[in-house]
Amino acid sequence: MSTQYDIEHFLDEVVTLPSLPETVVRVTQMVENPECRLKEVAAVIAADPALSLKTLRLVNSAYYGLGQHVTTLEHAVVLLGIKVIKNLALTATVFDAFKTGTSVFLRHSIACGALMRTLAESSAVALSRHTNPDEAFVYGLLHDIGKVIIEEFLPAETAKIPAVMRARGVTWYEAERALLGVDHAQVGARLAEKWKLAPQLVHAIDSHHDLSRCADESARVLAASVGVADYICGACGLHAAPEARYAPAEDIWALAGVRSETQPAIFQSFLDQYALVEELVSLAA
């Protein structure tokens, strides 16, 4: 019999949420300052050799399609802007956090990021009116990060989840709640909150399986879009875990603005990017 927790007890007594690296914290703070200079942001990242290398590898990936080789952070910031570089530094940090998870989970997370970017690039979809493609990628990448935390601290309980799913005919997050009293969406949202990420991102992570958790209209659109991306990735065989099953709420499609006539184009655009997704997977591994 597993112990049932409430979220506060779970965070206080069971898990330790990792801190965001100081370099990324500083870059995030700098980006919020309208007087921030490109050169200053580049210098802060460059002072962290490991993060600098990872960020430059992402900048030079085909996924970002710059068409030229970038060798310095200052050049990268000039080409992409400080907000994109901030997101790339955060992405590199998240890739490190995901190294404790499985390759299946990593591929699912990156694929969800790519699909969120696809949705944000489509003017026919609601997400395009609420965030930009680079921010959208981060939403998809981070949506399941709470699973990494739960598995790290409660591996035995995590191993029981597939059996509970089969026995009760429920989804992964519902099985988590049955076993633990909390779910990965709650834990991931608290991590995003600790990292001082945007409130809308916190809400979207928290409610991507249950929109009733989110009262903010804009964040509900973001959460619904994450739910759509999660479902489509699963439908394409890119599951978060081999045993995963998906039962999205019916209203996510309407709220995300993904209509039946637009779905084929979205699927095709995503499938066209699959080689680029695999490139990011290889960079993260």
C-alpha positions as CSV (number, residue, x, y, z in Angstrom):
1,M,0.0,0.0,0.0
2,S,1.5,3.3,-1.1
3,T,1.5,6.4,1.1
4,Q,-1.0,9.2,0.1
5,Y,0.5,12.7,0.2
6,D,-0.9,16.1,-0.2
7,I,1.3,18.3,-2.4
8,E,2.8,20.4,0.5
9,H,3.8,17.3,2.5
10,F,5.2,15.7,-0.7
11,L,7.4,18.7,-1.4
12,D,8.5,19.2,2.3
13,E,9.1,15.6,3.2
14,V,9.6,13.4,0.1
15,V,11.3,15.2,-2.7
16,T,13.9,18.0,-3.1
17,L,13.2,20.2,-6.1
18,P,16.4,21.1,-7.9
19,S,17.5,24.7,-8.2
20,L,18.0,26.5,-11.5
21,P,21.7,27.1,-12.2
22,E,22.8,30.5,-11.2
23,T,23.8,31.5,-14.7
24,V,20.3,30.8,-16.0
25,V,18.8,32.7,-13.1
26,R,20.9,35.7,-13.9
27,V,20.1,35.6,-17.6
28,T,16.4,35.3,-16.9
29,Q,16.6,38.4,-14.6
30,M,18.6,40.3,-17.2
31,V,16.1,39.6,-20.0
32,E,13.4,41.2,-17.9
33,N,15.3,44.4,-17.9
34,P,14.4,46.5,-21.0
35,E,17.8,48.2,-20.7
36,C,19.7,44.9,-20.9
37,R,22.5,44.8,-23.5
38,L,23.0,41.9,-25.8
39,K,26.7,41.8,-25.1
40,E,26.1,41.5,-21.3
41,V,23.8,38.5,-21.7
42,A,26.3,36.8,-24.0
43,A,29.1,37.5,-21.5
44,V,27.2,35.9,-18.6
45,I,26.5,32.7,-20.5
46,A,30.0,32.6,-21.9
47,A,31.4,32.7,-18.3
48,D,29.8,29.3,-17.8
49,P,31.8,27.0,-20.1
50,A,29.5,24.0,-19.9
51,L,26.3,26.0,-20.5
52,S,28.0,28.0,-23.2
53,L,29.0,24.9,-25.1
54,K,25.5,23.3,-24.8
55,T,23.8,26.5,-25.9
56,L,26.0,26.9,-28.9
57,R,25.4,23.3,-29.9
58,L,21.6,24.1,-29.9
59,V,22.1,27.4,-31.8
60,N,24.0,25.5,-34.5
61,S,21.5,22.6,-34.7
62,A,19.4,22.3,-37.9
63,Y,16.3,22.8,-35.8
64,Y,17.1,26.5,-35.5
65,G,18.1,26.7,-39.2
66,L,20.5,29.7,-39.1
67,G,22.3,28.5,-42.2
68,Q,25.7,29.6,-40.8
69,H,28.0,28.3,-38.2
70,V,28.0,30.4,-35.0
71,T,31.1,30.2,-32.8
72,T,30.4,32.8,-30.1
73,L,27.5,33.6,-27.8
74,E,27.7,37.2,-28.7
75,H,27.1,36.4,-32.4
76,A,24.3,34.0,-31.3
77,V,22.5,36.7,-29.3
78,V,22.8,39.2,-32.2
79,L,21.2,36.6,-34.6
80,L,18.5,35.3,-32.3
81,G,17.9,37.9,-29.7
82,I,18.2,37.6,-25.9
83,K,14.8,36.0,-25.3
84,V,15.6,33.1,-27.6
85,I,19.0,32.7,-26.1
86,K,17.5,32.7,-22.6
87,N,15.1,29.9,-23.8
88,L,18.0,28.0,-25.3
89,A,20.0,28.2,-22.0
90,L,17.0,27.0,-20.1
91,T,16.5,24.1,-22.7
92,A,20.1,23.1,-22.2
93,T,19.6,23.0,-18.4
94,V,16.4,20.9,-18.8
95,F,18.3,18.5,-21.1
96,D,20.7,17.9,-18.2
97,A,17.8,17.2,-15.8
98,F,16.3,14.7,-18.3
99,K,19.4,12.6,-18.3
100,T,18.1,10.7,-15.3
101,G,15.0,9.7,-17.3
102,T,14.7,7.2,-20.2
103,S,15.3,7.9,-23.9
104,V,11.6,7.3,-24.5
105,F,10.7,10.1,-22.1
106,L,13.4,12.5,-23.5
107,R,12.1,11.9,-27.1
108,H,8.5,12.5,-26.0
109,S,9.4,15.8,-24.2
110,I,11.4,17.1,-27.1
111,A,8.7,16.0,-29.6
112,C,6.0,17.9,-27.5
113,G,8.2,20.9,-27.6
114,A,8.5,20.7,-31.4
115,L,4.8,20.2,-31.8
116,M,4.0,23.2,-29.5
117,R,6.3,25.2,-31.7
118,T,4.4,24.0,-34.8
119,L,1.1,25.0,-33.2
120,A,2.4,28.4,-32.3
121,E,3.6,28.9,-35.9
122,S,0.1,28.3,-37.3
123,S,-2.1,31.4,-37.5
124,A,-5.1,29.1,-37.6
125,V,-4.5,27.9,-34.0
126,A,-5.2,29.8,-30.8
127,L,-1.7,29.2,-29.4
128,S,-0.2,31.6,-32.0
129,R,-2.1,34.5,-30.3
130,H,-0.8,33.7,-26.8
131,T,2.9,32.9,-27.2
132,N,5.7,32.8,-29.7
133,P,7.2,29.6,-31.2
134,D,10.4,29.6,-29.0
135,E,8.4,30.0,-25.8
136,A,5.9,27.4,-27.0
137,F,8.8,24.9,-27.4
138,V,9.7,25.3,-23.7
139,Y,6.1,24.7,-22.6
140,G,6.1,21.3,-24.4
141,L,9.6,20.4,-23.2
142,L,8.8,21.1,-19.6
143,H,5.2,19.7,-19.3
144,D,6.1,16.3,-17.9
145,I,9.2,17.3,-15.9
146,G,7.5,16.4,-12.6
147,K,7.7,12.7,-13.7
148,V,11.5,13.0,-13.5
149,I,11.3,14.3,-9.9
150,I,8.8,11.6,-8.8
151,E,10.8,8.8,-10.3
152,E,14.0,10.0,-8.8
153,F,12.7,10.0,-5.3
154,L,10.0,7.2,-5.5
155,P,11.3,4.6,-8.0
156,A,9.4,1.7,-6.4
157,E,6.1,3.6,-6.5
158,T,6.8,4.7,-10.1
159,A,7.3,1.1,-11.1
160,K,3.8,0.3,-9.9
161,I,2.1,2.9,-12.1
162,P,1.7,0.7,-15.3
163,A,-0.1,-2.0,-13.2
164,V,-2.5,0.5,-11.7
165,M,-3.2,1.9,-15.2
166,R,-4.0,-1.5,-16.5
167,A,-6.1,-2.6,-13.5
168,R,-8.2,0.6,-13.4
169,G,-8.1,1.6,-17.0
170,V,-6.8,5.1,-16.2
171,T,-4.0,7.4,-17.4
172,W,-0.6,7.8,-16.0
173,Y,-1.4,10.9,-14.0
174,E,-4.6,9.3,-12.6
175,A,-2.6,6.3,-11.5
176,E,-0.1,8.7,-9.8
177,R,-2.9,10.3,-7.8
178,A,-4.3,6.8,-6.9
179,L,-0.9,5.7,-5.6
180,L,0.5,8.9,-4.1
181,G,-2.3,11.5,-3.8
182,V,-0.3,13.9,-6.1
183,D,0.6,13.9,-9.8
184,H,3.5,14.9,-12.0
185,A,1.7,18.0,-13.3
186,Q,1.5,19.4,-9.7
187,V,5.1,18.6,-9.0
188,G,6.3,20.1,-12.3
189,A,4.3,23.3,-11.8
190,R,6.0,23.7,-8.4
191,L,9.4,23.2,-9.9
192,A,8.6,25.9,-12.6
193,E,7.4,28.2,-9.8
194,K,10.6,27.6,-7.8
195,W,12.6,28.4,-11.0
196,K,10.6,31.7,-11.2
197,L,9.4,30.9,-14.7
198,A,6.4,32.7,-16.2
199,P,3.1,32.3,-14.2
200,Q,1.3,31.2,-17.3
201,L,3.9,28.4,-17.8
202,V,3.4,27.3,-14.2
203,H,-0.4,27.2,-14.7
204,A,-0.1,25.4,-18.1
205,I,2.1,22.6,-16.6
206,D,-0.2,22.2,-13.6
207,S,-3.4,22.0,-15.6
208,H,-2.4,20.3,-18.9
209,H,-4.3,17.1,-17.8
210,D,-7.1,18.9,-15.9
211,L,-8.2,22.3,-17.2
212,S,-10.4,22.8,-14.2
213,R,-7.3,23.6,-12.2
214,C,-6.7,26.8,-14.2
215,A,-8.9,29.9,-14.0
216,D,-6.7,32.1,-16.1
217,E,-8.2,32.1,-19.7
218,S,-4.9,32.6,-21.5
219,A,-3.2,29.9,-19.4
220,R,-6.1,27.6,-20.2
221,V,-5.4,28.0,-23.9
222,L,-1.8,27.2,-23.3
223,A,-2.6,24.2,-21.1
224,A,-5.1,22.9,-23.7
225,S,-2.5,23.3,-26.4
226,V,0.0,21.2,-24.3
227,G,-2.7,18.6,-23.9
228,V,-3.2,18.5,-27.7
229,A,0.6,18.2,-28.3
230,D,0.8,15.5,-25.7
231,Y,-2.0,13.5,-27.3
232,I,-0.7,13.9,-30.9
233,C,2.8,12.8,-29.8
234,G,1.2,9.7,-28.3
235,A,-0.8,9.1,-31.4
236,C,2.4,9.2,-33.4
237,G,4.0,6.6,-31.1
238,L,6.1,9.1,-29.2
239,H,4.9,8.1,-25.7
240,A,6.3,9.4,-22.5
241,A,6.5,5.8,-21.4
242,P,5.9,2.5,-23.3
243,E,2.8,1.8,-21.2
244,A,1.3,5.4,-21.5
245,R,-2.3,5.8,-22.5
246,Y,-4.0,9.1,-23.4
247,A,-7.6,10.2,-22.6
248,P,-7.6,14.0,-23.3
249,A,-10.5,16.1,-22.2
250,E,-12.9,16.7,-25.1
251,D,-12.7,20.5,-24.7
252,I,-9.0,20.7,-25.3
253,W,-9.4,20.7,-29.1
254,A,-11.9,23.6,-29.1
255,L,-10.0,25.6,-26.5
256,A,-6.7,25.1,-28.4
257,G,-8.4,26.1,-31.6
258,V,-7.4,22.9,-33.4
259,R,-10.3,22.0,-35.7
260,S,-10.7,18.8,-37.6
261,E,-9.9,20.5,-40.9
262,T,-6.6,21.8,-39.6
263,Q,-5.4,18.6,-37.9
264,P,-4.0,16.9,-41.0
265,A,-1.7,19.9,-41.8
266,I,-0.5,20.0,-38.2
267,F,0.2,16.3,-38.2
268,Q,2.1,16.6,-41.5
269,S,4.1,19.7,-40.4
270,F,5.1,17.8,-37.2
271,L,6.1,14.7,-39.1
272,D,8.2,16.8,-41.5
273,Q,10.2,17.9,-38.5
274,Y,10.9,14.4,-37.1
275,A,14.5,14.3,-38.3
276,L,15.1,17.6,-36.5
277,V,13.5,16.2,-33.3
278,E,16.0,13.3,-33.5
279,E,18.8,15.8,-33.8
280,L,17.8,17.5,-30.6
281,V,17.5,14.1,-28.9
282,S,21.0,13.3,-29.9
283,L,22.2,16.7,-28.5
284,A,20.4,16.1,-25.2
285,A,21.6,12.5,-24.7
